[in-house]
Structure formats: C-alpha cells, structure tokens
Amino acid sequence: MSALTFLLLMLGVAALSEGRRFVFENRRGETVWVGALGNAGKGTPKSGGWEMRPGSSVTIYVDDSWAGRFWGRTGCSFDGSGRGRCRTGDCGNRLYCNGAGGQPPATLAEVTLSGWGGQDYYDISLVDGFNIPVTMEPIDRRGGGDHYRCNAASCRADINAQCPPELRSDGGCKSACLAFNTDQYCCRGSFGTPQTCRASSWPRNYPAFFKNLCPDAYSYAYDDRRSTFTCEKTGYRIIFS
C-alpha cells in the first residue's frame, strides 16, 4: 500500500483503485439482509447479499461507473448453504441474490454513477412498493440551495401502518401495478408514455398516497422530476431505519 493510499483511507476517502465507497447502516431493531443487483454488465457486489444485525454497518466499494440497486430484506431464515426465504424482498430463496432482483413490495435505493454529464443519479423508489424505510445520502458532499443536489433521498415514513387495505401485503405495501396489474396502473401499452400515464387520471391516485408520506421517493414510473437526485465524486451512505 502506498503512502498516498494509506492517507486516503485514514481520511475515509476511497483510493481511486477501489472505486466508490458505499456504507450501509442498519438502524432498525431487527436484522436486515441486504439485497444487491447490478444493472446489465455492471456486476453485483458481495454476491448480491449479506446480513446486517441491528446497529451494524458494512462498507463496500464499487466501480466508478457502477449502476444498480440495493434493498433490505426482512424476516429471513437461511441454512448453512445460504438457502431459505425472506418475508419481504426475497431473491429466489437464497442469501446471495447473485443476479436476482427482490420480490416486491420492496423499497429500493437506486444509483447510476458517472452517468450523463459525469453526474451520479440516485433515488429511493416505491415503484415496486414499500417494505422498510430507507435513506440514501452522499458521504463526502453536501447540497446547497437545490433540494435535489447532493442531499439525502429518503423514505422514512412507516407506510405499512397506513397502507390501504387493497395494497396490503405480508410485511409490506404493494404498488397499484403489483396489486391490480392493469396497463394503466403499470404505465404500459397505450399508457406507456409520460403523456398517457398520469396518476391524476387513474381510477384512484395511489401514487399520491405514497408521495404524501415520502415526498422525495419515486411513487410511480414517471415521477422523475420530484424524485431524482444528483451529485458527483462522492461515496454514499444507505440507511435502513
């Protein structure tokens, strides 16, 4: 290890060869099993899953151009070979997701590093529904006057406690798309554009329920303007609370 690398690590900054630093914190009173999934061609860190006991933290590093998602799984039980299942966020009945996504409903922390214009894009998404509160925030930078610039993206509310009966799931709250599977609620088919898929025209505006509780989180597919955060040249902290 070079003297420069050692100094950077002592200062809490990842060396360039290590990529971006992601720190995960479990502030819940229960164990969370993290799920991870890289976008196509981006790889998946730590084989896609790890256990976090209450109060614990885990640090990983990903490539500077990585893109993908993280989520928390709850109520899991695995045997010595990593086989088992989770009450929420399950990824194919195994501890290490290894390229499998989380079963909705699950709160997602999504990120694209070094995207268009060299910017990072990150968000908390409830498009697949909600299971536990999640916050994603830059570690090395803080935002200014723009709310969506280098500030925390979060959904801290206990949505499960207020979930409409028709959206309730074991340990989570479904999206309208998951609950009803219609083209309109899923923004597909003739409703597959921002112009034709407007939540305000739905039989019931379910995204408004999620948005009122978590204003900074994606509430449905075309909720970009009030949900996408940007930053650059920073690591990120993801908090389960």
Salt bridges, closest charged atoms under 4 A:
GLU25 OE1 - ARG27 NH2 2.67
GLU25 OE2 - ARG237 NE 3.04
GLU30 OE2 - ARG28 NH2 2.63
GLU51 OE2 - ARG53 NH2 3.32
ASP64 OD1 - ARG20 NE 2.46
GLU110 OE2 - ARG69 NH2 3.57
ASP120 OD2 - ARG20 NH1 2.64
ASP128 OD2 - ARG69 NH1 3.89
GLU137 OE2 - ARG237 NH1 3.24
ASP140 OD1 - ARG21 NH2 3.49
GLU166 OE2 - ARG204 NH1 2.70
ASP170 OD1 - ARG87 NE 2.73
ASP183 OD1 - ARG188 NE 2.64
ASP216 OD1 - HIS147 NE2 2.97
ASP223 OD2 - LYS211 NZ 2.74
ASP223 OD1 - ARG226 NH2 3.92
GLU232 OE2 - ARG141 NH1 3.43
GLU232 OE2 - ARG149 NH2 3.50
